[in-house]
Amino acid sequence: MRKLVWDEERMRDRDLAARGERLPALVLKNARVVNVFTEEIERGDVAIEDGCIVGVGSYRGRTEVELGNAYVCPGLIDGHIHLESSMIAPPEFERAVLPHGTTAVAADPHEIANVAGTAGIEYMLRTTENLALDVFLMLPSCVPATNLDEAGAALGARELEKYYENPRVLGLAEMMNAFGAVRADGEIMRKLCCARRCGGRMDGHAPGLSGNEINAYVTAGVASDHECTGFGEALDKLRRGQWIMIREGTAAHNLEALLPLFDPPYYHRCMLVTDDKHPGDLMERGHIDYIIRRAVELGADPVRAVKMGSFNAAQYFGLADRGAVAPGYRADLLVVEDLRTFEVRQVYKDGVLRAERGTLLQPSGGQALPSSVRERVFHSFHIGPVQEADFALRERGENQRVIRLTPHELLTREEILPWPGEGGTGCAPGVDLERDVIKLAVLERHKGTGHTGLGFLSGYGLKRGAVASSIAHDSHNLIVAGVNDRDMAAAANAVIRNQGGLAVAQGGRVLGELPLPVAGLMSEMGAGQTEEKLQALKNLLSGMGVSSGIDPFMTLAFVSLPVIPALRLNTYGLIDVATQKVVPAVF
């Protein structure tokens, strides 16, 4: 990350360039400038010296670029994202998003930290250090997410505190254990107090929280929320002083429901985030630029949308030199022909042209990892081959408790159905394809405990075979869904052999797989190759019945997260999120 240096000589050069007594290094001529302060469009030249904007007006420069009345906007900032969800390593993530105008992200590395602990945080800090894309970190607050989860590590306030000294660490990431936060859990309070002492922001994650519980959550210092699925919930949280992160990712699509937040007075305390984005989604649709484009299509004011995608996030995180096209601000800029179509033509980072018409011009190099970090991150599977018998459900009863998916949302609901019997031809007991009920398993993979949770899933659509994934938020144990135990074992063993990844099986054999050796979360391949293999697996699953509109892997990844209502499955079994208790799958 390039720092703007404020010594007397450089300040003098910038001041002279601003006054016109010295030719600035670069001038973007004849621009229409999006002013995030007055929310108007200014016409003029943008002067840049030493990576800093020094003026908007009439300028000559040592280098001049004619824009022909194209729009100049501040670089876009994603206020909440997990880089791991892109399935690609950070240098490839930069290649995917910088051409879309994203110049900074606030990343929460809690996926890799749940697998590899502090080695996961070190991996993220080191692999993002030399990128042109500015990657800031919010420290993972919930490793594991709750006490009813088995992660690869446990990080308390003591383990996190040293990282606040790093200038790229901005605070404490989403406090997913809202249940513990509003009940003044001792370790949660220690983490929140530590973040506050160090001057960091504290992000939230509290779907459905209301009344005195939201009061307690905000009193504890939690300043934002990205889990709002409706305007009413967002308004309740805005009234209590929280910032709202409007999320539009691969699995969760909240933009349309939250569109009223683009109007006054709400938009001043709202920002745009993706949370989780698959590689194909990034390449085909875009990043924050896609959210702006889609919001405008739905009727939002384009200047407000740009402000929410840049300046507001910078203000929230205290990044005082970003988010505006104005003197003294970092020259992180993007050029678009039309604010409504919002197709990014050029991207300047620190005053240097880094991307043009969808292509990164100067890819950044990586940084070598210490052997201890590499070993912990690349050898994260500690589970032997599994057998068909490992998936056998021993309980029987009159009813089965089923996790019902909600289309386009992360929320699930509980369904109680009559026990269907021993299953049809080729199906495991409890599977009922006529009612769209399949089997689900989560196997502990970090410490060899042998724990396996078994349950049932509805709304996924799978009609035959099985799918396995080591991406299972947030502890990232091995999650498997299928219609029979034989195929579930075959898919699971493919993922185990690859030290993580995705696999699809049918008839006892593996039909396709995508290795993800970086903590079982990310590929070492490029975004294009990763997406090609991912799409091949999705096509397989579509042919095997997975419902249209369902992203088979992103959706499955959240089925084990025990902090989003209402019912989840992890290595301990079925979790009632509201009570944080294990409940029987069959009774």
TAVEN-V819574 format. One record per residue. N is the residue number from 1. RES is the residue in one letter. SS is DSSP state (H for helix, E for strand, C for the rest). PHI is phi in whole degrees, -180 to 180 (999 if undefined). OMEGA is omega in whole degrees, -180 to 180 (* if undefined). Layout:
n-><N | N>
res-><RES | RES>
ss-><SS | SS>
phi-><PHI | PHI>
omega-><OMEGA | OMEGA>
//
This chain:
n-><1 | 2 | 3 | 4 | 5 | 6 | 7 | 8 | 9 | 10 | 11 | 12 | 13 | 14 | 15 | 16 | 17 | 18 | 19 | 20 | 21 | 22 | 23 | 24 | 25 | 26 | 27 | 28 | 29 | 30 | 31 | 32 | 33 | 34 | 35 | 36 | 37 | 38 | 39 | 40 | 41 | 42 | 43 | 44 | 45 | 46 | 47 | 48 | 49 | 50 | 51 | 52 | 53 | 54 | 55 | 56 | 57 | 58 | 59 | 60 | 61 | 62 | 63 | 64 | 65 | 66 | 67 | 68 | 69 | 70 | 71 | 72 | 73 | 74 | 75 | 76 | 77 | 78 | 79 | 80 | 81 | 82 | 83 | 84 | 85 | 86 | 87 | 88 | 89 | 90 | 91 | 92 | 93 | 94 | 95 | 96 | 97 | 98 | 99 | 100 | 101 | 102 | 103 | 104 | 105 | 106 | 107 | 108 | 109 | 110 | 111 | 112 | 113 | 114 | 115 | 116 | 117 | 118 | 119 | 120 | 121 | 122 | 123 | 124 | 125 | 126 | 127 | 128 | 129 | 130 | 131 | 132 | 133 | 134 | 135 | 136 | 137 | 138 | 139 | 140 | 141 | 142 | 143 | 144 | 145 | 146 | 147 | 148 | 149 | 150 | 151 | 152 | 153 | 154 | 155 | 156 | 157 | 158 | 159 | 160 | 161 | 162 | 163 | 164 | 165 | 166 | 167 | 168 | 169 | 170 | 171 | 172 | 173 | 174 | 175 | 176 | 177 | 178 | 179 | 180 | 181 | 182 | 183 | 184 | 185 | 186 | 187 | 188 | 189 | 190 | 191 | 192 | 193 | 194 | 195 | 196 | 197 | 198 | 199 | 200 | 201 | 202 | 203 | 204 | 205 | 206 | 207 | 208 | 209 | 210 | 211 | 212 | 213 | 214 | 215 | 216 | 217 | 218 | 219 | 220 | 221 | 222 | 223 | 224 | 225 | 226 | 227 | 228 | 229 | 230 | 231 | 232 | 233 | 234 | 235 | 236 | 237 | 238 | 239 | 240 | 241 | 242 | 243 | 244 | 245 | 246 | 247 | 248 | 249 | 250 | 251 | 252 | 253 | 254 | 255 | 256 | 257 | 258 | 259 | 260 | 261 | 262 | 263 | 264 | 265 | 266 | 267 | 268 | 269 | 270 | 271 | 272 | 273 | 274 | 275 | 276 | 277 | 278 | 279 | 280 | 281 | 282 | 283 | 284 | 285 | 286 | 287 | 288 | 289 | 290 | 291 | 292 | 293 | 294 | 295 | 296 | 297 | 298 | 299 | 300 | 301 | 302 | 303 | 304 | 305 | 306 | 307 | 308 | 309 | 310 | 311 | 312 | 313 | 314 | 315 | 316 | 317 | 318 | 319 | 320 | 321 | 322 | 323 | 324 | 325 | 326 | 327 | 328 | 329 | 330 | 331 | 332 | 333 | 334 | 335 | 336 | 337 | 338 | 339 | 340 | 341 | 342 | 343 | 344 | 345 | 346 | 347 | 348 | 349 | 350 | 351 | 352 | 353 | 354 | 355 | 356 | 357 | 358 | 359 | 360 | 361 | 362 | 363 | 364 | 365 | 366 | 367 | 368 | 369 | 370 | 371 | 372 | 373 | 374 | 375 | 376 | 377 | 378 | 379 | 380 | 381 | 382 | 383 | 384 | 385 | 386 | 387 | 388 | 389 | 390 | 391 | 392 | 393 | 394 | 395 | 396 | 397 | 398 | 399 | 400 | 401 | 402 | 403 | 404 | 405 | 406 | 407 | 408 | 409 | 410 | 411 | 412 | 413 | 414 | 415 | 416 | 417 | 418 | 419 | 420 | 421 | 422 | 423 | 424 | 425 | 426 | 427 | 428 | 429 | 430 | 431 | 432 | 433 | 434 | 435 | 436 | 437 | 438 | 439 | 440 | 441 | 442 | 443 | 444 | 445 | 446 | 447 | 448 | 449 | 450 | 451 | 452 | 453 | 454 | 455 | 456 | 457 | 458 | 459 | 460 | 461 | 462 | 463 | 464 | 465 | 466 | 467 | 468 | 469 | 470 | 471 | 472 | 473 | 474 | 475 | 476 | 477 | 478 | 479 | 480 | 481 | 482 | 483 | 484 | 485 | 486 | 487 | 488 | 489 | 490 | 491 | 492 | 493 | 494 | 495 | 496 | 497 | 498 | 499 | 500 | 501 | 502 | 503 | 504 | 505 | 506 | 507 | 508 | 509 | 510 | 511 | 512 | 513 | 514 | 515 | 516 | 517 | 518 | 519 | 520 | 521 | 522 | 523 | 524 | 525 | 526 | 527 | 528 | 529 | 530 | 531 | 532 | 533 | 534 | 535 | 536 | 537 | 538 | 539 | 540 | 541 | 542 | 543 | 544 | 545 | 546 | 547 | 548 | 549 | 550 | 551 | 552 | 553 | 554 | 555 | 556 | 557 | 558 | 559 | 560 | 561 | 562 | 563 | 564 | 565 | 566 | 567 | 568 | 569 | 570 | 571 | 572 | 573 | 574 | 575 | 576 | 577 | 578 | 579 | 580 | 581 | 582 | 583 | 584 | 585 | 586 | 587>
res-><M | R | K | L | V | W | D | E | E | R | M | R | D | R | D | L | A | A | R | G | E | R | L | P | A | L | V | L | K | N | A | R | V | V | N | V | F | T | E | E | I | E | R | G | D | V | A | I | E | D | G | C | I | V | G | V | G | S | Y | R | G | R | T | E | V | E | L | G | N | A | Y | V | C | P | G | L | I | D | G | H | I | H | L | E | S | S | M | I | A | P | P | E | F | E | R | A | V | L | P | H | G | T | T | A | V | A | A | D | P | H | E | I | A | N | V | A | G | T | A | G | I | E | Y | M | L | R | T | T | E | N | L | A | L | D | V | F | L | M | L | P | S | C | V | P | A | T | N | L | D | E | A | G | A | A | L | G | A | R | E | L | E | K | Y | Y | E | N | P | R | V | L | G | L | A | E | M | M | N | A | F | G | A | V | R | A | D | G | E | I | M | R | K | L | C | C | A | R | R | C | G | G | R | M | D | G | H | A | P | G | L | S | G | N | E | I | N | A | Y | V | T | A | G | V | A | S | D | H | E | C | T | G | F | G | E | A | L | D | K | L | R | R | G | Q | W | I | M | I | R | E | G | T | A | A | H | N | L | E | A | L | L | P | L | F | D | P | P | Y | Y | H | R | C | M | L | V | T | D | D | K | H | P | G | D | L | M | E | R | G | H | I | D | Y | I | I | R | R | A | V | E | L | G | A | D | P | V | R | A | V | K | M | G | S | F | N | A | A | Q | Y | F | G | L | A | D | R | G | A | V | A | P | G | Y | R | A | D | L | L | V | V | E | D | L | R | T | F | E | V | R | Q | V | Y | K | D | G | V | L | R | A | E | R | G | T | L | L | Q | P | S | G | G | Q | A | L | P | S | S | V | R | E | R | V | F | H | S | F | H | I | G | P | V | Q | E | A | D | F | A | L | R | E | R | G | E | N | Q | R | V | I | R | L | T | P | H | E | L | L | T | R | E | E | I | L | P | W | P | G | E | G | G | T | G | C | A | P | G | V | D | L | E | R | D | V | I | K | L | A | V | L | E | R | H | K | G | T | G | H | T | G | L | G | F | L | S | G | Y | G | L | K | R | G | A | V | A | S | S | I | A | H | D | S | H | N | L | I | V | A | G | V | N | D | R | D | M | A | A | A | A | N | A | V | I | R | N | Q | G | G | L | A | V | A | Q | G | G | R | V | L | G | E | L | P | L | P | V | A | G | L | M | S | E | M | G | A | G | Q | T | E | E | K | L | Q | A | L | K | N | L | L | S | G | M | G | V | S | S | G | I | D | P | F | M | T | L | A | F | V | S | L | P | V | I | P | A | L | R | L | N | T | Y | G | L | I | D | V | A | T | Q | K | V | V | P | A | V | F>
ss-><C | C | C | C | C | C | C | H | H | H | H | H | H | H | H | H | H | H | H | C | C | C | C | E | E | E | E | E | E | E | E | E | E | E | E | C | C | C | C | E | E | E | E | E | E | E | E | E | E | C | C | E | E | E | E | E | E | C | C | C | E | E | E | E | E | E | C | C | C | C | E | E | E | E | C | E | E | E | E | E | E | C | H | H | H | H | C | E | C | H | H | H | H | H | H | H | H | H | H | H | C | E | E | E | E | E | E | E | C | H | H | H | H | H | H | H | C | H | H | H | H | H | H | H | H | H | H | H | C | C | C | C | C | E | E | E | E | E | E | C | C | C | E | C | C | C | C | C | C | C | C | C | C | C | E | C | H | H | H | H | H | H | H | H | H | C | C | C | E | E | E | E | E | E | E | C | C | H | H | H | H | C | C | C | C | H | H | H | H | H | H | H | H | H | H | H | H | C | C | C | E | E | E | E | C | C | C | C | C | C | H | H | H | H | H | H | H | H | H | C | C | C | C | E | E | C | C | C | C | C | H | H | H | H | H | H | H | H | H | C | C | C | E | E | E | E | E | E | C | C | C | C | E | C | C | H | H | H | H | H | H | H | C | C | C | H | H | H | H | E | E | E | E | C | E | C | C | C | H | H | H | H | H | H | C | C | C | H | H | H | H | H | H | H | H | H | H | C | C | C | C | H | H | H | H | H | H | H | C | C | H | H | H | H | H | H | H | C | C | C | C | C | C | C | C | C | C | C | C | E | C | C | E | E | E | E | C | C | C | C | C | C | C | E | E | E | E | E | E | C | C | E | E | E | E | E | C | C | E | E | C | C | C | C | C | C | C | C | C | C | H | H | H | H | H | H | H | H | C | C | C | C | C | C | C | C | C | H | H | H | H | C | C | C | C | C | C | C | E | E | E | E | E | E | E | C | C | C | C | C | C | E | E | E | E | E | E | E | C | C | C | C | C | C | C | C | C | C | C | C | C | E | H | H | H | C | E | E | E | E | E | E | E | C | C | C | C | C | C | C | C | E | E | E | E | E | E | E | C | C | C | C | C | C | C | E | E | E | E | C | C | C | C | C | C | C | C | E | E | E | E | E | C | C | H | H | H | H | H | H | H | H | H | H | H | H | H | C | C | C | E | E | E | E | E | E | C | C | E | E | E | E | E | E | E | C | C | E | C | C | C | E | E | C | C | C | H | H | H | H | H | H | H | H | H | H | H | H | H | H | H | H | H | C | C | C | C | C | C | C | C | H | H | H | H | H | H | C | C | C | C | C | C | C | C | C | E | E | E | E | C | C | E | E | E | E | C | C | C | C | E | E | E | C | C | E | C>
phi-><999 | -78 | -98 | -77 | -95 | -115 | -98 | -62 | -67 | -68 | -63 | -65 | -62 | -66 | -64 | -66 | -66 | -64 | -79 | 91 | -83 | -137 | -70 | -63 | -62 | -143 | -130 | -90 | -87 | 54 | -105 | -105 | -97 | -80 | -94 | -79 | -85 | -101 | 58 | -122 | -105 | -97 | -109 | 166 | -102 | -110 | -99 | -130 | -139 | 56 | 77 | -122 | -71 | -113 | -177 | -126 | 170 | -116 | -141 | -110 | -139 | -64 | -126 | -124 | -122 | -79 | -97 | 59 | 71 | -70 | -87 | -112 | -121 | -67 | -57 | -84 | -131 | -88 | -78 | -163 | -151 | -108 | -59 | -60 | -70 | -74 | 66 | -128 | -67 | -52 | -60 | -73 | -63 | -58 | -61 | -80 | -104 | -60 | -63 | -91 | 94 | -79 | -111 | -155 | -138 | -105 | -101 | -106 | -87 | -73 | -68 | -73 | -69 | -67 | -88 | -122 | 63 | -65 | -63 | -67 | -64 | -61 | -58 | -67 | -63 | -75 | -78 | -108 | -64 | -102 | -79 | -71 | -63 | -83 | -110 | -97 | -114 | -107 | -70 | -64 | -90 | -132 | -123 | -79 | -63 | -145 | -69 | -96 | -156 | -118 | -102 | -83 | -159 | -133 | -113 | -102 | -59 | -64 | -71 | -87 | -55 | -63 | -75 | -66 | -72 | -76 | -64 | -89 | -95 | -102 | 158 | -106 | -75 | -38 | -79 | -71 | -84 | -63 | -56 | -76 | -64 | -79 | -108 | 56 | -56 | -58 | -68 | -63 | -62 | -63 | -66 | -66 | -64 | -62 | -62 | -66 | -61 | -86 | 79 | -92 | -73 | -128 | -86 | -115 | -160 | -145 | -62 | 80 | -67 | -155 | 60 | -67 | -69 | -69 | -61 | -66 | -62 | -73 | -58 | -71 | 107 | -75 | -105 | -148 | -153 | -119 | -105 | -69 | -111 | -148 | -63 | -60 | -64 | -61 | -64 | -57 | -76 | -62 | -62 | -94 | 95 | -78 | -86 | -107 | -96 | -84 | -100 | -141 | -117 | -79 | -98 | -100 | -121 | -107 | -58 | -62 | -68 | -102 | -57 | -58 | -70 | -81 | -101 | -71 | -92 | -71 | -64 | -65 | -121 | -130 | -138 | -107 | -141 | -111 | 68 | -136 | -138 | -77 | -60 | -64 | -63 | -64 | -75 | -85 | -100 | 118 | -122 | -65 | -60 | -66 | -63 | -62 | -60 | -68 | -62 | -66 | -57 | -85 | 115 | -73 | -70 | -65 | -68 | -63 | -62 | -63 | -61 | -69 | -89 | -145 | -59 | -62 | -65 | -61 | -65 | -60 | -89 | 74 | -91 | -68 | -102 | -133 | 94 | -149 | -101 | -159 | -57 | 90 | -93 | -59 | -83 | -100 | -138 | -131 | -116 | -130 | -76 | -145 | -68 | -84 | -80 | 48 | -90 | -76 | -93 | -137 | -130 | -107 | -121 | 55 | 80 | -113 | -68 | -111 | -151 | -145 | 48 | 86 | -121 | -75 | -85 | -133 | -58 | -86 | -89 | -87 | -129 | -64 | -100 | -59 | -60 | -66 | -69 | -61 | -62 | -68 | -82 | -94 | -132 | -108 | -103 | -128 | -147 | -84 | -57 | -107 | -115 | -55 | -66 | -67 | -103 | -72 | -91 | -92 | -76 | -138 | -174 | -88 | -133 | -124 | -99 | -119 | -82 | -102 | -71 | -109 | -55 | 66 | -132 | -90 | -67 | -123 | -135 | -91 | -121 | -106 | -123 | -63 | -59 | -81 | 107 | -87 | 90 | -81 | -59 | 76 | -116 | -75 | -54 | 94 | -78 | -137 | -68 | -65 | -100 | 60 | -111 | -120 | -91 | -138 | -142 | -130 | -111 | -66 | -127 | -92 | -128 | 66 | -75 | 79 | -72 | -138 | -99 | -124 | -165 | -137 | -130 | -129 | 98 | -84 | 97 | -58 | -110 | -159 | 75 | -155 | -135 | -130 | -152 | -91 | -97 | -145 | -59 | -105 | -80 | 56 | -80 | -90 | -104 | -137 | -126 | -172 | -99 | -150 | -70 | -63 | -70 | -63 | -66 | -63 | -66 | -62 | -67 | -64 | -67 | -62 | -60 | -88 | 56 | 115 | 139 | -126 | -155 | -126 | -134 | -156 | 64 | 81 | -129 | -82 | -93 | -169 | -154 | -134 | -67 | -131 | -75 | -81 | 62 | 73 | -123 | -132 | -92 | -96 | -84 | -71 | -62 | -64 | -69 | -62 | -66 | -60 | -70 | -64 | -66 | -63 | -67 | -64 | -65 | -58 | -69 | -63 | -69 | -97 | 109 | -57 | -59 | -65 | 89 | -98 | -84 | -60 | -93 | -63 | -65 | -62 | -60 | -93 | -67 | -102 | -84 | -85 | -126 | -115 | -58 | -115 | -133 | -137 | -127 | -134 | -65 | -86 | 126 | -74 | -112 | -81 | -64 | -63 | -101 | 54 | -129 | -80 | -123 | -73 | -78 | -132 | -155>
omega-><-180 | 178 | 170 | -176 | -177 | 171 | -171 | -177 | -180 | 177 | 179 | 180 | 179 | -180 | 179 | 177 | 179 | -179 | -178 | 180 | 177 | 180 | 176 | -179 | -176 | 174 | 173 | -170 | 172 | -179 | 166 | -170 | 175 | -179 | -176 | 179 | -179 | 180 | 176 | 176 | 177 | 174 | 180 | 177 | 176 | -177 | -175 | 177 | 175 | 177 | -175 | 172 | -180 | 178 | 169 | -176 | 178 | -174 | 163 | -178 | 176 | 169 | 180 | 178 | -180 | -179 | 177 | 178 | 171 | -178 | 173 | -179 | 174 | 176 | -175 | -177 | 174 | -174 | 178 | 179 | 171 | -178 | -178 | -176 | 175 | 180 | 180 | -179 | -174 | 178 | 177 | 175 | 176 | -180 | -178 | -170 | -178 | 177 | 177 | 175 | 177 | -179 | 178 | 175 | 170 | -171 | 174 | -178 | -175 | 176 | -178 | 177 | 177 | 177 | -168 | 177 | -178 | 176 | 176 | 176 | 179 | 178 | -178 | 179 | -175 | -177 | 177 | -172 | -174 | 180 | 171 | 173 | 179 | 179 | 173 | 180 | 164 | -174 | -177 | -175 | -171 | 175 | 2 | -177 | 177 | 176 | 178 | 178 | 179 | 179 | 178 | -179 | 173 | -178 | 176 | -179 | -178 | -179 | -176 | -167 | -176 | -176 | 178 | 177 | -180 | -177 | 178 | 175 | -172 | -179 | -177 | -175 | -172 | 178 | -174 | 180 | 178 | 178 | 180 | -177 | -177 | 177 | 174 | 175 | -172 | -178 | 177 | 179 | 179 | 179 | 180 | 179 | 179 | 179 | -179 | 178 | -178 | 176 | -177 | 172 | 177 | -178 | -179 | 177 | -172 | -180 | 175 | -179 | -177 | 175 | -178 | 178 | 176 | 175 | 180 | -179 | -179 | 177 | 179 | 176 | -179 | -165 | -175 | 175 | 178 | -175 | -180 | 179 | 179 | -177 | -178 | 178 | 179 | -179 | 177 | -178 | 174 | 180 | 179 | 173 | 179 | 167 | 179 | 175 | -179 | -171 | 171 | -177 | 179 | -178 | -176 | -178 | -176 | -173 | -174 | -180 | -177 | -177 | 177 | 180 | 177 | 179 | 176 | 1 | -167 | -168 | -179 | -179 | 178 | 177 | -175 | -179 | 178 | 179 | -179 | -179 | 175 | -175 | -179 | 178 | 179 | -176 | -174 | -176 | -177 | -173 | 176 | 178 | 178 | 180 | 178 | -179 | -179 | 179 | 179 | 176 | -178 | 175 | -179 | 175 | -174 | -179 | 177 | 180 | 177 | 179 | 180 | 179 | -177 | -172 | -176 | 178 | 179 | 179 | -179 | -176 | 180 | 178 | -167 | -177 | -176 | 170 | -180 | 173 | -174 | -180 | 179 | 179 | 177 | -177 | 172 | -168 | 171 | -177 | 177 | 179 | -172 | -179 | -177 | 176 | 174 | 173 | -173 | -178 | 178 | 175 | 176 | 177 | -176 | 176 | -180 | 177 | -176 | -180 | 180 | 177 | 172 | -177 | 174 | -174 | -176 | 180 | -179 | 177 | 178 | 179 | -178 | 180 | 172 | -176 | -179 | 178 | -179 | -180 | -177 | -175 | -173 | 177 | -171 | -180 | -180 | -180 | 180 | 178 | 180 | -179 | 177 | -178 | 180 | -178 | -176 | 177 | -174 | -179 | 173 | 180 | -179 | -176 | 172 | 178 | -171 | 172 | -180 | 178 | 174 | -177 | 175 | 178 | 175 | 179 | 172 | 172 | -179 | 173 | 174 | -178 | 175 | 177 | -173 | -178 | -172 | 177 | 178 | 180 | 178 | -178 | 177 | 175 | -180 | 178 | -179 | -174 | 179 | 177 | 178 | 178 | 177 | -177 | -178 | 178 | 172 | -176 | 178 | -174 | -174 | -170 | 177 | -180 | -178 | -178 | 178 | 174 | -179 | 180 | -177 | -175 | 178 | 180 | -179 | 173 | -177 | -178 | 179 | 177 | -176 | 178 | 180 | -178 | 173 | 174 | -177 | -172 | -8 | -178 | 175 | 166 | -174 | -179 | -176 | 176 | -179 | -180 | 177 | -173 | -178 | -179 | 177 | 178 | -180 | -180 | -180 | -178 | 176 | 179 | 179 | 179 | -176 | -175 | 177 | 177 | -178 | 178 | 177 | -178 | 174 | -180 | 178 | 179 | -178 | 179 | -179 | -179 | 175 | 178 | 176 | -171 | 179 | 179 | -176 | -174 | -172 | 178 | 171 | 178 | 175 | -178 | -178 | -179 | 177 | -180 | 179 | 180 | 179 | -179 | 177 | 178 | 179 | 178 | 176 | -177 | 175 | 178 | 179 | 170 | -178 | -172 | 174 | -177 | 177 | 168 | -168 | -177 | 179 | 179 | -179 | -177 | -176 | -177 | -178 | -175 | -169 | 178 | 177 | -177 | 4 | -174 | -180 | 176 | 171 | -173 | 178 | -178 | 180 | -177 | 169 | -171 | -176 | -178 | -176 | 178 | 175 | 179 | -176 | 176 | 179 | -179 | *>
//
